[in-house]
Every structure is written in C-alpha cells, then in structure tokens.
Amino acid sequence: MPLTAAEKLILAHLVEGEMEPGAEIGLRIDQTLTQDATGTLVMLELEAMDLERVQTEVSVQYVDHNLLQEDHKNPEDHLFLYSACQRFGLWFSRPGNGVSHPVHQERFGKPGKTLLGSDSHTCAAGALGMLAMGAGGIEVAMAMAGHPFYVKMPKVFGVKLTGTLPDWVSAKDVILEMLRRHGVKGGVGKIIEYYGPGLACLSAMDRHVIANMGAELGATATVFPSDDAVRMFLRSQGREADWVSLSADARAHYSQEDEIDLSRLEPLIAKPSSPGNVVPVRELAGKKVYQCYIGSSANPGYRDFAVAAEMVKERMVREWVSFDVNPSSRQILENLTRDGHLAALIRAGARIHQAGCNGCIGMGQAPAVKKISLRTVPRNFPGRSGTREDAVYLVSPETAAASALTGVITDPRTLDMPYPRVAEPEHPVLNLAMLTPPPPLEEAREMALEKGKNIISLPEFEPLPEELELPVVLKLGDDISTDEILPAGARVLPFRSNIPEISAFLFEGVDYQYVRRAREVREEGGHIIVAGHNYGQGSSREHAAIAPRYLGLRLVVAQSFARIHWQNLVSFGVLPLTFAEEADYERLVLGDRLAADDLHAQLRAGHDVVLKEKGKNRDVKTEHQLSTRQVDILLEGGLIQWAREQKMAVAPG
C-alpha cells in the first residue's frame, strides 16, 4: 500500500499497536531534546527511576530559556543540569549556545529518525524529514530510559505547495496562511505533511519555520520530505553522511488535503492574542509600533536575520521603536558577524541580546502596556511576553524590519527598496565548542548530582480514589494555554525545580483566587477544574499539570483538550474527562460539587463516566479517551509510580 512520508516514519519505529487513526501506538525514540525550563524535572525523574544511562542514540540537554541570572536559582540549576548530563549520559549545550531547536537541527537532526522533546516546538525538526514530537518531560524521561513513546495514531493531513514565494513574502507567511485557514485547532490529532513543487523554493531552515509553528495548529507533528534541500543543509553543517532520502509514495493517501499556491501569498500578521487571528498586513498598516523583535525558534535561520540586516543597512530605525534582535544560535551569530550583517544591525539601532529564547518566553524584552510589539516568535498568548496587558502581533522578519524603519505597521512591499535576496551560507563557520559530550559510562557512574537549595525532589502523589466528591474551584473558557495555567517569565521559571513554590503562580492572570480556593479544600480530597475547548494549548511544560496536582487537582472536565497537556495530566494522576453534552458545561458554576461512584470500574468498563451533581439530583455525562495502559497509570497515581510497579513486577525473584 502506498504510504505518506509520515506513515513511513511511523512504520519504521512502530513497536506496539496498529496504524489505525485514533488507536494508541508505541514508537521507538531515537533522539531526545530537553531544555532548562522543563529539563530539571526530567533529570529529577531520571533520578527517581534509578536510571544508570540513557538508552537513546542521542539525548541533548539545552540551556536556552532561563538565561537571566538575577540570583542563585538559574545558575545553580544550570550546574545541576550539567551534572545530570554527566551522570546520565547526555550532551550538554551550554548557556548562550542557542535555542534548542535550531542548534539541534544544525548538529544532531537526522532524516528518518524520531525525536521526542520536552518542548512543544520540537516538531520543528520535521524540517529534516524526522518524526519529531513535543511531549511532557516525564514521557521524555521514559523514552530516555528506553521505553516506547505512546501516542494516538494521527491522521495525515497533506498540504501541497505549488508556485514560488514572491518578493517580501517568506516562510513565516506560509505558516500564518495555514493558521488563517485552519485555526489553532486545525491540526489536532494530525500530522501535517508538506509536499509538491513549491518545496523547491524553501530551504531546510525555511521549512523549520513552518514545522516549528505546526504546534500552533495543534498538530502532533509536521513532516517535510528529506530531499536535496535537506542534503544541502547537512552538507553545509559537515554532516552530509547523515542524509537519507524520504518522500511519500506517488499514490499515497491523505486523510485531509489542502493546497497553497505560494505565488499568491502576501505578508500576513497574527493579531493579539492568538496565532490563529491572522489577517493581511495591509489591513493594519499605519498603526504605531513600539517594538520590533527578530529571532526565536520560529524564525531562527541565518537569512531571517540577514534579510533584516540588509533592509536596515545604512538606515536608522525610528527613535521610539525598540528593535530587538535575539540570535537563535551562537553559530548563526558568528556567521552574521563574519558577513557584516551584525554590524549593519547594530548601526541601525538594534539591541543585540544573547543567543537564546529570551523575550519569546517572557525572559526580558517585555513590551510596554498595550503598545504594539511585532515579533517573529511563534506565540502571542495573553501575557506570554512578560507584560500582562500586552499587544503582541506575529509577523515575518521582513514585516518586523520594515515596521522598525517606519515606526508603524508596514507592508514591506510598500518600501522603496529592492528585496534583499539572502540565502543560508553555503560554507558557514561551524561552532561546536559550546557542546559538551557525555563521558564514558565508567566515569559517569562516579558523577554526583549537584543540587542547589532551590531543587526540591518531586512530590509523591496518591492513587486516584474509587469514589470522590469534590468542588469545582475554577471554570474557564476556550483555548486556555499553559502560559495562562502557569506563566513563564523571569518571576516564575526560576522555581521550575521547586513545585511547592511555583504552584503559587497558578492561574494568576486568569483568576488570582484559584490558589487560595484550591489550598482551602486540598486536605478534604482536592478539587475539580471545568474548562471549554482546547484546554492546555501551547507549551509542553508539565509544570502546568504537576503544580495544580500538588494543590489537589484530581479531575479536569473540559469540552476538549490539547494533546500534550491531556497526556501530562494523565502522567501526574489527574483524570481528564470531556463533556458528552455541551449543556452540562454551560450549567456548571463555581462551588458546584461533583461526585463519582465506582470510578475505577467506570474507567475500566468503557469510555463513559457519569458524575453526579450533588444537591441538584442531576447527572453530568462525560467521556474519557484513555487506553487501558493510561487507566492503569491513573489508578497508580501517575507515570512514575506506574513505572515503579512495572519494574517491581518484572524484577527477578
């Protein structure tokens, strides 16, 4: 049977299950990626598992999110991560080496391989013909220990690209067009696979831009073929030997199809506060801007900075505009310096920051309240920038640079200048000095974990009870992101290794009374959260599941869930249920009490779970989409406890 490229990748790594859409499958994982905002918990989870050494082909720990060192917490966490890499056998990318996704593509990505990362934008590696997926840290830890990664078999959504990008339109506009058409839920339960003659005008790093923001579509992964563009990229990185060909069969079937004529695209912009709120730039032209930001994992390529540099060369950005440049890797920064582009940016008034995530995750470069900030980042969820009342728009580097020059939102096609044609350098300077390889196993066994005082062992959680009666302490609407559940930024992320401390920030921008209400009922058995559609979209951070669980969360009843957060809830013993009838969601209010009888039996019997609305003599009909394995995990209290029981069950004697 003809196969898509995505199906070929899955089939080559399938260890459990059948390739039937919606069925749970287990996949062998070749590579893993962790970053410092999530990696500290992963390392604590490896410690809790008594792991001797990672079992993957390659595992890499990046330090890219928490680079600000305002006190002891971040630098001590960096030392802990380095010691854990030495102990467990990971590569270590030092602070300042760059954002995980482009650095991984430069140094480790291989066509035909699987990659699992504790960051939702891990899907960027699909640019190289990899099956790359984001997941919660605990699932990445399990993969590092040699266990399969379990996911529901996605449908494959084929997008045919034709034509050639016109001047002033680039890869960011391609993914914004996808979001304009399909919204932030358009990729849920799907792998987005791009193919067609239009690929010829997209470099490997252009494809990275598109694959990266597949996360904003809610997709499980994005897959591009591994073709000559990928081969050229790997050759430029001194790794042509890693190239293999990968493409869909001629008559492969896609469960859904779309076609984009690249030649008909125009500059696009996502308005606050959703990546799916997309319109043409020309519709907003003339609005005054106060910040223009270039960089992040969503626009990490050499050309993304070099095009902007050529646009502002021998010019000056407007005096009220903060023109922020965030290099995505030290290697790209070195090449921009060699080729004169960095000097052009500096001369034009750019503020050059260190290579890392920085303002994308709210670590510096926060904008003024309600002042327009144009950013090449992947997300503009409310408050993610570090300013609660922000006004962040998502744009291409061309639109950001044009607007920095004029001081207002500007369609770059209206500039009186030729389009600067810049490609990735054929012979870049390669920079491997900031990557530390793992030591031999004999040395690793002698390594001790270096824990600062802010690193607290993971809390232990009790199993899901057979019967419960709990209050609803929070009711939410649609599209609540993990940034809204637990903010990132310089105030919060330094506590990423301290669950008791970080839990104090939960839902602070949505309902600051949540923490107080949750604490009041924690000793009485816990509480329930009710939510609308797409609950938990965005970042993969498992803190958004484990911190509410620490405060007593036992059930989330929502109209629908984002994939990664749904799995994170299961991994930490929180039962995710979906409403069978929308009227029940509409009716429930704060303070309502829901009860479940024979909960274990209901979960094992099928997919229906009936909750009783106490005091109102009404049933709330819900459903779960859990596999038998996931039910077992919940009943044990979470994935770590389940893994321990599994290990004990097969232990000799």
C-alpha positions in Angstrom: 0.0 0.0 0.0 1.4 3.5 -0.9 2.5 5.4 2.2 2.9 9.0 3.1 6.3 10.1 4.4 4.9 10.4 7.9 3.5 6.8 7.8 6.9 5.5 6.6 8.5 7.1 9.7 5.9 5.7 12.0 6.1 2.2 10.5 9.8 2.1 10.8 9.6 2.9 14.5 6.3 1.1 15.5 6.8 -1.3 18.4 3.2 -1.6 19.7 -0.3 -1.1 18.2 -1.7 -0.7 14.8 -1.6 2.2 12.4 -5.3 3.0 12.7 -6.2 6.6 13.3 -7.1 7.1 17.0 -5.6 3.9 18.2 -2.8 4.1 20.7 0.6 3.2 19.3 4.0 2.8 20.8 7.1 4.3 19.0 10.8 3.7 19.4 12.5 7.0 20.1 16.0 7.6 18.6 16.7 11.1 20.0 15.5 13.3 22.8 15.7 17.0 23.4 15.2 18.7 26.8 15.5 22.4 27.7 16.2 24.0 31.0 12.6 25.2 31.7 11.5 21.5 31.6 14.8 19.6 31.8 15.3 19.9 35.6 12.2 17.9 36.3 13.2 15.4 33.6 16.6 14.9 35.4 14.8 14.5 38.8 12.5 12.0 37.1 15.5 10.0 35.8 16.9 10.1 39.4 13.6 8.8 40.7 13.7 5.9 38.2 17.3 5.0 39.3 18.4 5.2 35.6 22.0 4.4 35.0 22.4 5.8 31.5 20.1 7.0 28.7 19.2 4.3 26.1 18.6 6.6 23.1 21.0 7.1 20.2 21.4 10.8 21.2 19.9 12.8 24.0 20.7 16.5 24.4 20.1 19.0 27.2 19.9 22.6 26.2 20.1 25.7 28.4 18.2 28.3 26.4 15.1 29.5 28.3 16.3 30.7 31.7 19.4 32.7 30.9 18.8 35.7 33.2 20.9 35.3 36.4 19.2 37.7 38.8 20.1 35.5 41.8 21.4 32.0 42.6 18.5 29.9 41.2 19.2 29.8 37.5 22.9 29.4 37.7 22.5 26.6 40.2 20.0 24.9 38.0 22.5 25.1 35.1 25.1 23.4 37.2 22.6 20.7 38.2 21.7 20.1 34.5 25.4 19.8 33.6 26.0 17.3 36.4 22.9 15.3 35.4 24.2 15.2 31.8 27.5 13.9 33.0 25.7 11.3 35.3 23.1 10.0 32.8 25.0 10.3 29.5 23.5 13.3 27.7 25.1 16.0 25.5 25.1 19.4 27.2 24.5 22.7 25.3 25.9 25.4 27.5 24.1 28.7 28.3 24.4 31.1 25.4 24.9 28.4 22.8 21.5 29.0 21.4 17.9 27.9 21.2 17.4 24.1 21.3 15.6 23.6 18.0 17.9 25.3 15.5 21.0 24.0 17.3 19.6 20.5 17.2 18.9 20.9 13.5 22.5 22.1 13.0 24.3 19.4 15.0 22.1 16.4 15.6 19.0 16.2 13.5 18.9 13.2 11.1 16.3 12.4 8.4 14.4 9.2 9.1 14.8 9.4 12.9 12.4 10.0 15.7 12.9 12.9 18.1 10.9 13.4 21.3 11.3 16.7 23.2 10.1 18.3 26.4 9.2 21.4 24.4 6.2 21.7 22.1 8.2 23.2 19.3 10.3 20.0 19.0 8.1 19.5 15.9 10.5 21.9 14.1 12.8 19.0 13.4 10.3 17.7 10.9 12.0 20.2 8.5 14.7 17.5 8.1 12.4 14.6 7.4 12.2 13.5 11.1 9.2 12.4 13.1 9.6 15.0 15.8 7.1 15.5 18.6 6.7 17.5 21.8 5.7 15.8 25.0 5.7 16.2 28.7 9.0 15.8 30.5 8.0 12.6 32.2 7.3 10.9 28.8 10.7 12.2 27.5 12.3 10.7 30.6 10.6 7.3 29.9 11.9 7.5 26.3 15.4 8.2 27.6 15.1 5.1 29.8 14.3 3.0 26.7 10.5 2.9 26.9 8.3 3.5 23.8 6.5 6.8 23.4 2.8 6.3 23.3 0.5 8.5 21.3 -2.8 8.1 19.4 -2.1 7.3 15.8 -2.6 10.6 14.0 -4.3 11.2 10.7 -2.0 12.6 8.0 -3.0 16.0 6.6 -1.3 16.6 3.2 -0.6 20.1 2.1 0.6 20.5 -1.5 2.8 23.5 -2.1 2.9 25.0 -5.6 4.4 28.1 -7.1 7.2 30.3 -5.8 7.2 32.8 -2.9 7.1 36.4 -4.2 9.4 39.1 -3.0 8.7 40.3 0.5 6.9 37.0 1.4 8.7 34.3 3.3 8.2 31.1 5.2 6.5 32.8 8.2 3.7 33.9 5.9 3.2 30.2 4.8 2.5 29.0 8.3 0.4 32.1 9.1 -1.6 31.3 6.0 -2.2 27.8 7.4 -3.3 29.3 10.7 -5.6 31.7 8.9 -7.2 28.8 7.1 -7.4 26.2 9.8 -7.0 28.0 13.2 -5.3 26.8 16.4 -7.3 23.5 16.5 -6.9 22.7 12.8 -4.1 20.2 13.3 -5.3 18.4 16.4 -4.9 14.7 16.0 -3.0 15.1 12.8 0.5 15.2 11.3 0.8 18.0 8.7 2.8 16.7 5.7 4.0 19.2 3.1 4.9 18.1 -0.4 4.8 19.4 -4.0 6.8 21.5 -6.4 6.6 24.6 -4.2 9.1 23.0 -1.8 11.9 23.9 -4.3 11.9 27.5 -3.1 12.1 26.6 0.6 15.4 25.9 2.3 15.8 23.5 5.3 15.6 26.5 7.6 12.6 27.9 5.8 10.9 24.6 6.5 12.0 24.8 10.1 9.9 28.0 10.4 6.8 26.2 9.1 7.3 23.0 11.0 8.0 24.9 14.3 4.6 26.6 14.2 2.8 23.3 13.5 2.5 23.3 17.3 0.3 26.4 16.9 -2.1 24.4 14.7 -2.3 21.8 17.5 -0.6 19.2 15.3 1.1 16.1 16.6 4.0 16.7 14.2 5.0 18.2 10.9 6.8 16.3 8.3 8.7 17.5 5.2 10.4 15.2 2.8 14.2 14.7 3.0 15.3 15.9 -0.4 18.1 17.9 -2.0 17.4 20.9 0.2 18.0 18.8 3.3 21.1 17.3 1.8 22.5 20.7 1.1 21.8 21.8 4.6 23.5 18.8 6.1 26.5 19.3 3.7 26.8 22.9 4.9 27.0 21.6 8.5 29.6 19.0 7.7 27.1 16.1 8.1 26.2 15.0 4.6 26.8 11.4 5.6 23.7 11.7 7.9 21.4 12.3 4.9 18.9 9.7 3.6 16.1 10.3 1.2 12.5 10.3 2.4 9.3 11.1 0.5 5.7 10.0 0.1 4.8 7.3 -2.4 3.3 8.5 -5.6 -0.3 7.4 -4.8 -0.1 7.9 -1.0 -3.5 8.8 0.5 -4.0 11.7 2.9 -7.0 11.9 5.2 -7.3 15.6 4.6 -5.8 17.7 1.9 -5.1 21.4 1.1 -3.1 23.3 -1.5 -1.3 26.6 -1.2 -0.1 28.5 -4.2 2.9 30.2 -2.8 2.9 32.8 -5.6 -0.4 34.1 -4.4 0.6 34.7 -0.7 1.1 38.2 0.7 2.6 39.4 4.0 0.4 38.2 6.9 0.1 39.1 10.6 -1.5 37.4 13.6 -3.3 39.9 15.9 -3.5 39.6 19.7 -3.9 37.3 21.3 -3.8 34.1 19.3 -1.6 32.7 16.5 -4.8 31.9 14.6 -6.0 35.5 14.5 -4.5 36.2 11.1 -5.1 39.0 8.6 -3.1 40.6 5.8 -0.5 43.2 7.0 -2.0 45.8 4.7 -5.2 45.8 6.7 -3.4 47.0 9.8 -0.8 49.3 8.0 -0.2 52.6 9.8 -0.7 51.6 13.4 2.1 52.9 15.5 4.6 50.2 16.8 6.9 50.4 19.8 8.8 47.2 19.5 10.0 45.1 16.6 11.6 41.8 17.6 13.5 39.4 15.3 14.6 35.9 16.4 13.3 32.9 18.3 12.9 29.2 17.3 10.1 30.3 14.9 12.5 32.4 12.7 15.9 31.1 13.6 17.7 30.9 10.3 20.7 33.0 9.1 18.6 34.5 6.3 15.9 35.7 8.8 18.5 38.0 10.4 20.5 38.8 7.3 17.4 39.9 5.3 16.5 42.3 8.2 20.1 43.5 8.3 20.1 44.3 4.6 16.8 46.1 4.9 18.1 48.4 7.7 21.7 48.7 6.4 22.8 52.4 6.3 19.4 53.4 7.8 18.2 54.0 11.3 15.1 52.6 13.0 12.6 55.1 14.4 13.5 56.6 17.7 10.5 55.3 19.6 11.0 51.7 18.4 12.9 49.1 20.4 14.5 47.0 17.7 15.3 43.7 19.5 17.5 41.1 17.8 17.7 37.7 19.5 20.2 35.4 17.8 19.0 31.8 17.7 22.4 30.2 18.0 26.0 31.2 18.7 26.9 29.7 15.3 24.5 31.9 13.5 25.7 34.9 15.5 29.3 34.2 14.5 28.3 33.9 10.8 26.3 37.1 10.9 29.4 38.8 12.4 31.7 37.3 9.7 29.5 38.5 6.9 28.9 42.1 8.2 25.2 41.7 9.0 25.6 42.1 12.7 27.4 45.4 12.2 24.6 46.6 10.0 22.0 45.8 12.6 24.0 47.5 15.4 24.5 50.6 13.3 20.8 50.8 12.6 19.9 50.8 16.3 19.3 47.1 17.1 19.6 45.9 20.6 21.5 42.6 20.4 20.7 40.0 23.0 22.4 36.7 23.8 21.6 33.6 21.8 18.6 32.1 23.5 14.8 32.1 23.8 14.7 35.4 25.8 11.6 37.5 25.2 9.8 34.7 23.4 9.2 33.1 26.8 9.0 36.3 28.7 12.6 36.4 29.9 13.3 40.0 29.1 12.3 42.3 26.3 8.8 42.7 27.7 6.8 45.4 25.9 5.0 48.4 27.3 1.4 48.0 28.3 -1.0 48.0 25.3 1.8 49.2 23.0 2.1 47.2 19.8 5.0 44.7 19.7 5.7 43.0 16.4 7.5 39.7 16.9 8.8 36.8 14.8 8.1 34.4 17.7 5.6 31.5 17.5 3.0 32.6 20.1 1.2 35.7 21.3 -0.9 34.2 24.1 -2.0 36.8 26.6 0.8 37.9 28.9 3.4 35.4 27.5 5.6 38.4 26.6 6.0 39.2 30.3 3.5 42.1 30.2 0.0 41.1 31.3 -1.7 43.7 29.1 0.4 43.2 26.1 -0.3 43.7 22.4 1.8 41.2 20.6 1.5 40.6 16.8 3.2 37.7 15.0 5.0 38.7 11.7 7.8 37.8 9.4 11.3 39.3 9.7 10.6 41.4 6.6 7.5 42.9 8.2 9.2 43.5 11.5 12.2 45.2 9.9 10.1 47.3 7.6 8.0 48.5 10.6 11.1 49.3 12.7 12.2 51.6 9.9 8.8 53.4 9.6 7.6 53.2 13.2 4.2 51.9 12.1 2.9 48.5 10.9 4.2 48.4 7.3 3.6 46.0 4.5 7.2 45.6 3.3 6.1 45.6 -0.3 5.5 49.3 0.1 9.1 50.1 0.9 11.1 52.0 -1.7 13.9 49.4 -1.9 14.7 46.2 -3.8 14.0 42.9 -2.0 17.3 41.7 -0.4 17.9 38.1 -1.6 19.8 36.3 1.1 20.4 32.6 1.3 21.8 30.4 4.1 25.6 30.4 3.7 27.0 27.5 1.7 30.1 27.4 3.8 29.2 28.6 7.3 31.6 28.9 10.2 30.8 25.8 12.4 30.8 26.3 16.1 30.8 23.1 18.2 32.7 24.5 21.2 29.7 25.0 23.4 28.5 21.4 23.2 29.9 19.0 25.8 29.7 15.3 25.0 28.8 12.7 27.7 31.6 10.9 29.4 32.2 7.2 29.2 29.9 5.1 31.4 32.7 4.2 33.9 33.3 7.9 34.6 29.5 8.7 34.6 28.9 6.3 37.4 31.2 8.3 39.6 29.4 11.6 39.0 27.2 13.1 41.6 24.2 15.3 41.0 24.9 18.9 42.0 21.7 20.2 43.6 21.3 23.8 44.7 18.9 24.7 47.5 16.1 25.5 45.1 16.0 22.0 43.7 13.3 20.0 45.5 12.6 16.3 44.9 9.4 15.5 43.1 6.3 15.2 45.4 4.7 11.8 45.8 1.0 11.6 44.7 -1.6 9.1 46.0 -3.6 6.9 43.6 -6.9 8.0 42.1 -9.6 7.1 44.6 -12.5 4.7 43.8 -15.1 7.3 45.0 -14.8 11.0 45.3 -16.9 14.2 45.8 -15.1 17.4 45.0 -15.9 21.1 44.4 -15.4 23.0 41.2 -13.0 25.7 42.2 -12.3 27.2 38.7 -14.4 27.5 35.5 -12.6 28.5 32.3 -13.5 29.3 28.7 -11.9 28.1 25.4 -8.2 28.0 24.3 -6.7 28.3 27.8 -3.0 28.0 27.2 -0.3 26.5 29.5 1.0 30.1 29.8 -2.3 31.0 31.4 -2.3 28.0 33.6 1.3 28.6 34.8 3.1 31.7 33.5 6.6 31.6 32.3 9.0 34.6 32.5 11.7 35.8 34.9 9.5 35.8 38.0 8.2 32.2 37.7 10.6 30.0 35.7 13.4 30.1 38.3 11.2 28.0 40.5 10.9 25.2 37.9 12.6 22.8 40.2 10.5 23.7 43.2 6.9 22.6 42.7 5.6 24.0 46.1 7.0 27.4 45.2 5.9 27.5 41.6 2.4 26.4 42.4 1.7 29.8 44.0 1.7 31.4 40.5 -1.1 29.1 39.1 -3.8 30.9 37.0 -2.7 34.3 38.4 -3.7 36.1 35.2 -7.0 34.3 34.9 -8.3 34.1 38.5 -5.8 35.0 41.2 -8.1 33.5 43.9 -7.6 30.0 42.5 -4.6 29.1 44.6 -6.4 30.2 47.8 -9.5 28.2 47.0 -7.5 25.1 46.0 -5.5 25.2 49.2 -8.6 25.5 51.3 -10.0 22.2 50.0 -6.8 20.3 49.4 -7.0 18.4 52.7 -10.6 17.5 52.0 -9.7 15.5 48.9 -8.9 18.1 46.3 -10.9 19.9 43.6 -12.1 20.0 40.0 -11.5 22.4 37.2 -14.1 22.9 34.4 -12.9 24.2 31.0 -14.0 24.8 27.4 -12.4 23.7 24.2 -8.7 23.2 23.6 -7.7 23.3 27.2 -3.9 23.4 27.7 -2.8 24.6 24.3 0.7 25.8 23.8 3.8 24.9 25.7 4.5 21.3 26.8 5.6 22.3 30.3 4.4 19.6 32.6 4.5 22.1 35.5 1.0 23.1 34.2 -0.1 19.7 35.3 2.0 18.8 38.2 1.6 22.1 40.1 -2.2 22.0 40.1 -2.0 18.3 41.1 0.2 19.4 44.0 -2.6 21.8 45.1 -5.1 18.9 45.0 -6.5 18.9 41.4 -8.0 15.4 40.7 -10.3 16.0 37.7 -10.4 18.4 34.7 -13.7 18.2 32.9 -13.4 20.1 29.6 -15.1 20.3 26.2 -11.7 19.2 24.6 -8.0 19.1 25.4 -4.8 19.9 23.7 -2.8 16.7 23.2 0.3 17.3 25.2 -1.4 18.8 28.3 -4.0 16.0 28.2 -1.2 13.4 28.4 0.6 15.4 31.1 -2.5 15.4 33.3 -2.6 11.6 33.0 1.1 11.3 33.7 0.6 13.0 37.1 -2.6 11.3 38.1 -5.2 13.9 37.1 -8.2 12.4 35.3 -9.1 14.3 32.1 -12.8 14.0 31.1 -14.7 15.6 28.3 -18.3 16.7 28.4 -20.7 14.5 26.5 -23.3 17.3 26.4 -22.4 21.0 26.0 -25.3 22.0 28.2 -23.6 20.4 31.2 -20.5 22.7 30.6 -22.8 25.7 30.4 -24.7 24.9 33.5 -21.8 24.2 35.9 -20.6 27.1 38.1 -18.0 27.7 40.8 -18.8 25.8 44.0 -20.8 23.0 42.4 -19.9 19.6 43.8 -19.4 16.6 41.5 -19.2 13.1 42.7 -18.1 9.8 41.1 -19.1 6.4 42.4 -17.2 3.2 41.4 -14.8 5.4 39.4 -12.3 2.6 38.8 -15.0 0.3 37.5 -16.3 3.0 35.2 -12.9 3.7 33.7 -12.2 0.1 33.1 -15.7 -0.7 31.7 -15.6 1.7 28.8 -15.3 5.3 27.8 -18.4 6.7 29.7 -18.1 8.2 33.1 -21.1 9.6 35.0 -20.6 12.3 37.5 -23.3 13.3 39.9 -24.1 16.9 40.6 -24.6 16.9 44.3 -27.6 18.7 45.8 -29.2 19.1 42.3 -30.0 15.5 41.6 -28.6 15.7 38.1 -26.0 13.6 36.2 -23.2 15.0 34.2 -22.3 12.7 31.4 -18.6 12.6 30.5 -16.3 10.5 28.4 -12.6 9.6 28.6 -10.3 8.7 25.7 -7.8 6.7 27.8 -6.2 3.4 26.8 -6.1 0.5 29.2 -2.4 1.4 29.9 -3.4 5.0 30.7 -6.1 3.9 33.1 -3.6 1.8 34.9 -1.3 4.8 35.1 -4.0 6.9 36.7 -5.0 4.3 39.2 -1.4 4.1 40.3 -1.3 7.9 40.8 0.9 8.7 37.8 3.5 7.5 35.4 6.4 7.4 37.8 4.5 5.3 40.3 3.2 3.0 37.4 6.8 2.6 36.1 8.0 1.6 39.5 5.2 -1.0 39.8 6.1 -2.3 36.4 9.7 -2.6 37.3 8.9 -4.4 40.5 6.6 -6.8 38.6 9.3 -8.0 36.3 12.1 -7.9 38.9 13.9 -11.3 39.5 12.5 -13.2 42.4 
